[in-house]
Amino acid sequence: MKLPRFFGKKRGHRRTGSQIWGSVGEGLFYAALVAAGLIFGGLLVSGAVAYAPADAEGLVLDNRQAWWLWLLTLLIPGALLAFGGSGLARVIRAWGKSEERRAASVEMPALLDKMGHAADEAPGHPGVPTCEDLVNSPGTILRYRLPIESPESWTLLGFGLFALLWNAVVLVLAVGAGLDLLSGRTDWLLLAILVPFVAVGVGGIFLFGRALLLATAVGPTQVEISDHPLIPGGSYDVLLGQGGTGTFRELQLLLETEELATFRQGTDTRTERIVVRRERVKEWHDVQLAPGARFETHVTLAIPADGMHSFASDHNAVKWRLVVRGRPERRPAFTRIFPLVVFPAQASAAASAAGRSSPRQESP
Amino acid sequence: MKPGSNSTNSIPPPPLPRVTAQFDRTARVYEPQQQLSIRYQIEGFDEATVQAVERSVLWYTEGKGEEDLGVHFFERTETPEGLAAAMPEGAFVVRLPVSPLSYEGVIVKVRWCIRVRIFFVSGRDFVSEHVFDLGHIPPALGIRDPLDLSEPSP
């Protein structure tokens, strides 16, 4: 066996470093965690060590602790044991096995085979995501109402959380400063910190209020579809409903295919998205919306026959979606996304038939 | 063919084997649920040094994301009778699944392949990979004009 090297090179698909030494290092790390958990937990359980807040200088012998305090103190050794033990089991299970054998041993056991698929995989269609979440809401006119994925909702949530957390900190600081002032003391450093904190807090509330106003100013968008999952080459009836008031200079319905790739960059995990296909289903200009009445129209959606089916694995995905893009007058443009699932052309007819009878039923 | 291996033996390592594979379709393009028949030949190795042979049909992802892998068929042979049937020549037949189809995307690619992996008694292993296509999805070209919601369209 070669001695381990601290620096390896990546040559195409493989690395020059030894996989065995890598596994040994990983195993030693997890074994150390298990050992630390056992020693620490053993000392706590045996009563040899206990934390005494009254005597922070050292360790004391004390068995008269409340039961919940014992449980609390065992949390850390428990976590060490769980994390180290699961990691060690994974290293031992993978030892000396090829990546194909590891992958096969996950997929092939009879117990798992009865389940037949991962939780988010369509039955009988490896690598194809399930559309159960997309067919559990019946439409008012067409068969299914599609759930919405609005980017503005996440922005609103982000601004809201920031404003809430930041102003909670500001409130704590302000209460401290106020109590100081009431007691006749003036902490100038605290006041100096408080001024920019208050300014940022007020800015956060303003941004949240603006995002809330924009999100609610444009009425709700509703999309219904005549069938699901979709098939390459198939045509479907789609109902688009747009609420709100005023004039929309433009309203577009787009069909998009998006690729998602998740990768590690240093210690971060990043996801890159790219739209690889976009087709304009239909667009409308100068749409007048009256209060209490919504814009409603039927269109035919054609899925390209040469399109890739929906695909999802742990770190990669190909997604289909309907995008409603609007430009209201005197308001910012908005985008609302409605995910779709496209099955492979082969056997998709059977799957579609199965989906109509029961979304959970496996295609023959 | 991708000769990747884990080199765990003391120097000098023996010469790498060579694996040639012959698909029953010369274009190596298969339809979903179609039968794939492959014949392979391993050359340039000493049969007495082989501990096990693994044969598999699988898909994996390439591109910007971390690699994902799904095994459709896997067979490991360790017994002398099994090894005699699996090398230096061997063949196997697999009915392919309905998905995922081979895909040449911009940042996501799905590839299908067969792999023959040979484990030597020394602890080293050698893998040979032979790619084929499942389905006829054309390559994705990408969008050159991303949606710009700030400016009105012409």
Interface residues (C-beta under 8 A of the other chain):
Chain A: M1 K2 G12 H13 R14 S18 Q19 I20 S98 E99 E100 R101 A103 A104 E107 M108 G124 H125 P126 G127 V128 R249 E250 L254 T257 E259 L260 A261 T262 F263 R264 E272 I274 V275 V276 R277 R278 D306 G307 M308 H309 F311 S313 D314 H315 N316 A317 V318 V323 R325 R327 P332 A333 F334 T335 F343 P344 Q346 A347
Chain B: K2 G4 S5 N6 S7 T8 N9 S10 E31 P32 Q33 E54 S56 L58 W59 T61 G63 K64 G65 E66 E67 D68 L69 G70 V71 H72 F74 R76 P97 V98 S99 P100 L101 Y103 G105 V106 I107 V108 V110 R115 R117 G123 D125 V127 G135 H136 I137 P138 A140 L141 G142 I143 P146 L147 L149 S150 P152 S153
